[in-house]
Amino acid sequence: MTVHVRPEALPALVLNADYRPLSYYPLSIWSWQDAIKAVFLDRVSILAEYDHSVSSPSRSMKLPSVVCLKSYVKPATWPAFTRFNLFLRDRFECQYCGSLHDLTFDHVVPRRCGGQTTWENVVAACSPCNLKKGGLMPDHARMWPRQTPFQPTTHQLHERGRAFPPNYLHESWLDYLYWDTELEP
């Protein structure tokens, strides 16, 4: 029986020149088109391929499943302050009650009291906790974050990202990733 796979369902894992993923969460992957373009521009080496091929009138090529950049891309030391990075730093948990749902962010020192929107003053919070705390200082609201907010390094966010493996990991990627895939069914 022949199984037809849509090429868009076959992304390529992208590794830096040191053979580590550019990022773990979200996992650094490219569409098959971007991977093939990088191959033809001689920007990557193919480390593994899918069994599926794509063809043009003059050429046929197996789709890359793992590619490695030929030039090392130095990761930023300090990640950008974004909602996603903040949630990743806080493990996608409300820092007041531990809830995993309906996350927003809270200024520990409220803006009305001079609090800034910085790594050191903002935490992930569920909507109910955020509403309960409102514009109060932690002592007045009797609500303190579980961890002191801090500015993470890119390395720390990568480590946090490893705690959230994606739903799909192709077998050709496993030698390049550092998740214990045997724990999950």
SULRAWO-V143272 format. One record per backbone hydrogen bond with DSSP energy under -0.5 kcal/mol. NH is the residue of the N-H (numbers start at 1). CO is the residue of the C=O. E is the energy in kcal/mol with one decimal. If there is no record, write none. Layout:
BEGIN
nh: (NH | NH)
co: (CO | CO)
e: (E | E)
END
This chain:
BEGIN
nh: (3 | 4 | 5 | 9 | 10 | 12 | 13 | 14 | 15 | 15 | 16 | 19 | 22 | 25 | 28 | 29 | 30 | 35 | 36 | 37 | 38 | 39 | 40 | 41 | 42 | 43 | 44 | 45 | 47 | 47 | 48 | 50 | 54 | 56 | 61 | 63 | 65 | 66 | 67 | 68 | 69 | 70 | 74 | 79 | 79 | 82 | 86 | 87 | 88 | 89 | 90 | 91 | 92 | 93 | 94 | 95 | 98 | 104 | 106 | 108 | 108 | 110 | 113 | 114 | 115 | 118 | 121 | 122 | 123 | 125 | 127 | 130 | 131 | 132 | 133 | 134 | 136 | 141 | 142 | 143 | 146 | 152 | 154 | 157 | 158 | 159 | 160 | 161 | 162 | 163 | 164 | 169 | 173 | 174 | 174 | 176 | 177 | 177 | 181 | 183)
co: (1 | 2 | 3 | 6 | 7 | 30 | 65 | 28 | 13 | 67 | 20 | 16 | 14 | 26 | 23 | 27 | 12 | 31 | 32 | 33 | 34 | 35 | 36 | 37 | 39 | 38 | 38 | 68 | 45 | 66 | 66 | 63 | 61 | 59 | 54 | 52 | 48 | 48 | 13 | 45 | 15 | 43 | 72 | 77 | 152 | 80 | 82 | 83 | 84 | 85 | 86 | 88 | 87 | 90 | 99 | 124 | 94 | 125 | 123 | 106 | 121 | 108 | 110 | 111 | 110 | 116 | 118 | 118 | 106 | 104 | 102 | 126 | 127 | 128 | 129 | 130 | 133 | 137 | 138 | 138 | 95 | 150 | 77 | 153 | 154 | 155 | 156 | 157 | 158 | 160 | 161 | 167 | 170 | 170 | 171 | 173 | 173 | 174 | 179 | 180)
e: (-0.5 | -0.6 | -0.6 | -2.1 | -2.2 | -2.7 | -3.0 | -2.8 | -0.6 | -2.6 | -3.7 | -2.2 | -1.4 | -0.6 | -2.0 | -1.0 | -2.4 | -2.3 | -2.3 | -2.4 | -2.3 | -1.9 | -2.5 | -1.8 | -1.5 | -2.7 | -0.8 | -2.5 | -0.5 | -2.9 | -1.5 | -3.1 | -2.8 | -3.4 | -2.7 | -2.7 | -2.8 | -1.7 | -2.8 | -2.5 | -2.8 | -2.7 | -0.7 | -0.5 | -0.6 | -1.1 | -2.5 | -2.6 | -2.5 | -2.6 | -2.1 | -1.7 | -3.5 | -1.3 | -2.9 | -2.9 | -1.4 | -3.1 | -2.9 | -0.7 | -3.1 | -0.8 | -1.6 | -1.9 | -2.5 | -1.5 | -1.6 | -1.2 | -2.3 | -2.5 | -1.8 | -2.6 | -2.7 | -2.3 | -2.8 | -2.4 | -2.0 | -2.4 | -1.3 | -1.8 | -2.5 | -0.7 | -2.1 | -1.9 | -2.2 | -2.3 | -2.3 | -2.6 | -1.3 | -1.5 | -1.9 | -0.5 | -2.2 | -0.6 | -0.7 | -2.2 | -0.6 | -0.7 | -1.5 | -1.3)
END
